[in-house]
């Protein structure tokens, strides 16, 4: 979704799961702000979140959390852990490959038996369905075998190059953050992996929980990311620019 606001559609209201969207304020009516689209369009009966927060405050708080997560020291730790996992997986490859090959042999035997049953007319709809399941299982095993072969071909030199590429990529992301809204929105989307919600894959989002207490008005926020699995958590306090929602 193309938007003039950094977090529109990327930020989500924790109370109703609706999007936080940007609202342009007219001259003399305060600064641009974010608000819950469901509360704004459908009222408090649908969502009681009437907090409007200054656009710049929430943008800056989220970007600061992202910078903290992908700052060089944290990234180096994450890369080191990932490469260590990769090296450990390589040591287990021979056993894993033999196990996959055994499963493939068993699967092929089942497929052959089912094909013969279908060919001789002994199999009904249930046999045909079972054949499709086994063929899908075989495809998955073949993919696992291909992945194992690719991993076996990775050399120590490859691991060093991967580490350098990941570090360079993170440094590029840091330079992009906040410079241009479209590019920064792309960076945020790449950092937040898709999630399964009720069996459906949906884009990851920044979940914002409103508060209105002694701290003032604002949001705490939380999101899962691809480096350390947690993009960051933080707090954004309104300075009154967004104003009280109605």
Secondary structure by P-SEA (a helix, b strand, c coil): cccccccccccccccccccbbbbbbcccccccccccccccccccccccccccccaaaaaaaaaaaaaaaacaaaaaaaaaaaaaaaaaaaaaaaaaaaaaaaaaaaaaaaaaaaaaaaaaccccaaaaaaaaaaaaaaaaaaaaaaaaaaaaaccaaaaaaaaaaaaaaaaaaaaaccccaaaaaaaaaaaccccccccccccccbbbbbbbcccccccccccccccccccccbbbbbcccccccc
